[in-house]
């Protein structure tokens, strides 16, 4: 009778995933950020894979790591496989929870742009449940289990709002600001991610003026906005995020100069969106209200 050959021992999936991310992104630290683990964990997974194979996948040097010939040959097939797995996972999630729409965006967009719109969205689409995740950097668009992405910039997606910057403050502080040079005499609030916004705006408002903002730096833009509302200082406002406070009069823009940044707010979905589906209805509603 025929005897089937023994099945080869499968390579550990987590180790393959760690190797693919490190190889694609060019290092263990970048892979760790994408996978949500430590760089040491990625290194350990790769070492496990190399031990299983009996051959190195990376060359380790003082300047970092570089793929061996074996690693270079294996990478394209693994990337394709994990991309396919990510799409299959997304499809299964959509079919298992057809009325749940998963959105991922920046914390600042989630708190200042999207969250105020959710009550109206729920009223317009009461049978759709929106799940919201805030992340500082866009996740891998082909693998993360999200239906809608909202981020500034990037190559994918449709622009739904421009990103324009200009100083904003509480009305009680505005009377001290007649010209941009007056900023040197007041507290200026900054966001750590967008700290360079001050120099970008000053270069347009007062070319050649050497200005350094004096004041606290926040790790969350929403906290900086809250402090501006409290009268703690002048903040470089992003129009899409502070417009409701400008409309209400709680914040004012004391200067005329506005700088439009190239990275507009973009909306993207990783799969074809039909207007009648829950994802399509949410996408359409967000575009209409942007």
C-alpha positions as CSV (number, residue, x, y, z in Angstrom):
1,X,0.0,0.0,0.0
2,X,1.3,3.5,-0.7
3,X,2.8,5.3,2.2
4,X,2.4,9.0,2.4
5,X,5.6,10.9,3.1
6,X,5.8,12.6,6.5
7,X,4.5,16.2,6.4
8,X,7.3,18.7,6.9
9,X,7.3,20.5,10.3
10,X,5.7,23.9,9.8
11,X,7.8,27.0,10.6
12,X,6.4,29.1,13.5
13,X,3.9,31.6,12.2
14,X,4.9,34.4,14.7
15,X,8.5,34.0,13.7
16,X,7.6,34.2,10.0
17,X,5.6,37.3,10.7
18,X,8.4,38.9,12.6
19,X,10.9,38.2,9.9
20,X,8.7,39.5,7.1
21,X,8.0,42.7,9.0
22,X,11.7,43.3,9.8
23,X,12.8,42.4,6.3
24,X,10.2,44.6,4.6
25,X,10.7,47.6,7.0
26,X,14.5,47.3,7.2
27,X,15.0,46.6,10.9
28,X,13.8,45.1,14.1
29,X,12.7,48.4,15.7
30,X,10.4,49.3,12.8
31,X,9.0,45.8,12.8
32,X,8.4,46.0,16.5
33,X,6.4,49.2,16.1
34,X,4.2,47.7,13.4
35,X,3.6,44.4,15.3
36,X,3.1,46.1,18.7
37,X,5.9,44.2,20.5
38,X,9.4,44.9,21.6
39,X,12.5,44.9,19.3
40,X,13.9,42.2,21.5
41,X,10.9,40.0,20.8
42,X,11.3,40.5,17.0
43,X,14.9,39.6,17.3
44,X,14.1,36.5,19.3
45,X,11.5,35.4,16.8
46,X,13.9,35.9,13.9
47,X,16.6,33.9,15.7
48,X,14.1,31.1,16.3
49,X,13.3,31.0,12.6
50,X,17.0,31.0,11.7
51,X,17.6,28.1,14.1
52,X,14.7,26.1,12.5
53,X,16.1,26.7,9.0
54,X,19.7,26.2,10.0
55,X,20.7,29.3,8.0
56,X,20.9,33.1,8.6
57,X,18.3,35.4,7.3
58,X,20.0,38.6,8.3
59,X,23.6,39.7,8.5
60,X,24.1,41.6,11.8
61,X,26.6,44.5,11.8
62,X,27.3,47.4,14.1
63,X,25.2,49.6,11.7
64,X,22.2,47.3,11.8
65,X,20.9,44.3,9.8
66,X,20.9,43.4,6.2
67,X,19.1,40.5,4.4
68,X,21.1,37.5,3.3
69,X,20.4,36.0,-0.1
70,X,18.0,33.5,1.5
71,X,16.1,36.3,3.2
72,X,15.9,38.4,0.0
73,X,14.5,35.4,-1.9
74,X,11.9,34.5,0.8
75,X,10.6,38.0,1.4
76,X,8.3,38.6,-1.6
77,X,6.3,35.4,-1.2
78,X,5.9,36.0,2.6
79,X,4.7,39.6,2.0
80,X,2.2,38.4,-0.5
81,X,1.0,35.6,1.9
82,X,0.5,37.9,4.9
83,X,-1.2,40.5,2.7
84,X,-3.6,37.8,1.5
85,X,-4.2,36.7,5.1
86,X,-4.9,40.2,6.2
87,X,-7.5,40.6,3.5
88,X,-9.1,37.3,4.4
89,X,-9.3,38.3,8.0
90,X,-10.9,41.6,7.1
91,X,-13.5,39.8,4.9
92,X,-14.3,37.3,7.7
93,X,-14.8,40.2,10.2
94,X,-17.1,42.0,7.9
95,X,-19.2,39.0,7.3
96,X,-19.3,38.0,11.0
97,X,-20.3,41.6,12.1
98,X,-21.9,43.1,9.0
99,X,-23.2,46.2,10.8
100,X,-20.0,47.1,12.6
101,X,-17.7,49.6,10.9
102,X,-14.1,49.8,12.2
103,X,-12.4,53.2,11.9
104,X,-8.7,53.9,12.7
105,X,-7.4,57.5,12.9
106,X,-5.0,59.8,14.7
107,X,-5.9,60.5,18.3
108,X,-6.3,64.2,17.4
109,X,-8.7,63.4,14.6
110,X,-10.6,61.0,16.7
111,X,-11.1,63.5,19.6
112,X,-11.5,66.7,17.7
113,X,-12.9,65.9,14.2
114,X,-14.6,62.5,14.4
115,X,-16.0,62.2,17.9
116,X,-18.2,65.4,17.6
117,X,-19.7,64.0,14.4
118,X,-20.6,60.5,15.9
119,X,-23.9,61.5,17.5
120,X,-25.2,62.8,14.2
121,X,-23.9,59.7,12.4
122,X,-25.7,57.5,14.9
123,X,-28.9,59.4,14.4
124,X,-28.5,59.1,10.6
125,X,-27.5,55.4,10.7
126,X,-28.9,54.0,13.9
127,X,-28.4,50.3,12.9
128,X,-24.7,50.8,12.2
129,X,-22.2,50.4,15.1
130,X,-19.0,52.4,14.8
131,X,-15.8,51.0,16.4
132,X,-13.1,53.7,16.7
133,X,-9.4,53.1,17.3
134,X,-6.8,55.9,17.7
135,X,-3.2,55.3,16.6
136,X,-0.3,57.7,16.3
137,X,0.8,56.2,13.0
138,X,-1.2,54.5,10.2
139,X,-1.2,50.7,10.6
140,X,-0.3,48.4,7.8
141,X,-3.2,49.2,5.4
142,X,-3.3,45.7,3.8
143,X,-3.4,43.7,7.1
144,X,-4.9,45.7,10.0
145,X,-8.6,44.8,10.6
146,X,-10.1,48.3,9.9
147,X,-12.7,49.3,7.4
148,X,-11.9,53.1,7.2
149,X,-8.7,55.0,7.6
150,X,-8.5,58.7,8.4
151,X,-5.1,60.3,8.4
152,X,-3.3,63.4,7.2
153,X,-1.2,62.7,4.1
154,X,-0.2,59.5,2.5
155,X,-0.4,58.1,-1.0
156,X,-3.8,56.4,-0.6
157,X,-7.3,57.8,-0.1
158,X,-9.5,60.7,-1.1
159,X,-8.9,64.1,0.4
160,X,-11.9,65.2,2.4
161,X,-10.5,68.3,4.1
162,X,-7.4,70.6,3.7
163,X,-4.9,71.0,6.5
164,X,-4.4,74.7,7.0
165,X,-2.5,76.1,10.0
166,X,-2.7,79.5,11.8
167,X,-2.3,80.7,15.5
168,X,-5.4,80.5,17.6
169,X,-6.2,81.5,21.2
170,X,-8.9,82.4,23.6
171,X,-10.6,85.8,23.0
172,X,-9.2,87.2,26.3
173,X,-5.7,86.7,25.0
174,X,-6.2,88.0,21.5
175,X,-6.0,91.7,22.5
176,X,-2.3,91.3,23.3
177,X,-1.6,90.1,19.7
178,X,-1.5,92.9,17.1
179,X,1.4,91.6,14.9
180,X,3.2,88.2,14.7
181,X,6.1,89.7,16.7
182,X,3.9,89.9,19.7
183,X,4.1,86.1,19.9
184,X,7.5,86.5,21.5
185,X,5.8,88.0,24.6
186,X,3.2,85.3,25.2
187,X,3.1,81.6,26.0
188,X,3.0,79.5,22.8
189,X,1.6,76.0,23.1
190,X,3.0,73.2,20.9
191,X,2.3,69.6,20.0
192,X,5.3,67.3,19.9
193,X,4.3,65.7,16.6
194,X,3.6,69.1,14.9
195,X,6.2,71.2,16.6
196,X,7.6,72.5,13.3
197,X,4.3,74.1,12.5
198,X,5.4,77.2,14.2
199,X,8.4,77.6,11.9
200,X,6.3,76.9,8.9
201,X,3.8,79.5,9.7
202,X,6.4,82.2,10.8
203,X,8.3,81.6,7.5
204,X,5.1,82.7,5.7
205,X,4.0,85.4,8.1
206,X,7.4,87.0,8.8
207,X,10.1,85.7,6.4
208,X,13.5,85.8,8.0
209,X,12.3,86.3,11.6
210,X,14.1,83.9,13.9
211,X,11.3,82.9,16.3
212,X,11.3,80.0,18.8
213,X,8.0,79.3,20.6
214,X,8.2,79.7,24.3
215,X,5.8,77.4,26.2
216,X,4.8,73.8,27.1
217,X,4.9,71.0,24.5
218,X,2.1,68.4,24.6
219,X,2.1,64.8,23.5
220,X,-1.6,65.0,22.6
221,X,-2.9,67.7,20.4
222,X,-6.3,67.6,22.0
223,X,-4.7,68.5,25.4
224,X,-3.0,71.5,23.7
225,X,-6.4,72.6,22.3
226,X,-8.0,72.3,25.7
227,X,-5.2,74.5,27.2
228,X,-5.7,77.1,24.5
229,X,-9.5,77.1,25.3
230,X,-8.5,77.7,29.0
231,X,-6.5,80.8,28.0
232,X,-3.1,79.2,28.7
233,X,-1.5,80.4,25.5
234,X,-1.5,80.6,21.8
235,X,-1.6,77.4,19.8
236,X,-0.8,76.6,16.1
237,X,-4.3,75.5,15.1
238,X,-5.1,73.0,12.4
239,X,-8.2,74.2,10.8
240,X,-9.9,70.9,10.4
241,X,-9.5,70.2,14.1
242,X,-10.2,73.6,15.7
243,X,-13.0,74.9,13.3
244,X,-15.8,74.0,15.7
245,X,-14.2,76.2,18.4
246,X,-13.7,79.0,16.0
247,X,-17.4,78.8,14.9
248,X,-18.5,78.9,18.6
249,X,-16.2,81.9,19.3
250,X,-14.3,80.0,22.1
251,X,-11.1,80.4,20.0
252,X,-10.2,83.2,17.6
253,X,-7.5,83.6,15.0
254,X,-5.7,86.9,15.7
255,X,-3.7,87.0,12.5
256,X,-4.7,86.9,8.8
257,X,-1.9,84.6,7.5
258,X,-3.0,81.0,6.9
259,X,-0.6,78.3,5.6
260,X,-2.1,75.4,3.7
261,X,-0.1,72.2,4.2
262,X,0.3,69.6,1.5
263,X,-0.9,66.7,3.7
264,X,-4.6,66.9,3.5
265,X,-7.0,64.8,5.6
266,X,-7.6,61.6,3.7
267,X,-10.2,58.9,3.9
268,X,-9.4,55.4,2.6
269,X,-10.9,51.9,2.8
270,X,-8.9,48.8,2.0
271,X,-11.6,47.2,0.0
272,X,-14.1,48.2,-2.7
273,X,-16.9,50.2,-1.1
274,X,-20.4,49.9,-2.3
275,X,-22.7,52.7,-1.4
276,X,-25.4,50.5,0.1
277,X,-23.1,48.6,2.5
278,X,-22.6,49.8,6.1
279,X,-19.0,50.8,5.3
280,X,-20.2,52.6,2.1
281,X,-22.9,54.5,4.0
282,X,-20.4,55.7,6.7
283,X,-17.9,56.7,4.1
284,X,-20.5,58.6,2.2
285,X,-21.7,60.3,5.4
286,X,-18.2,61.3,6.4
287,X,-17.4,62.8,3.0
288,X,-20.7,64.7,3.0
289,X,-20.1,66.3,6.4
290,X,-16.4,66.9,6.1
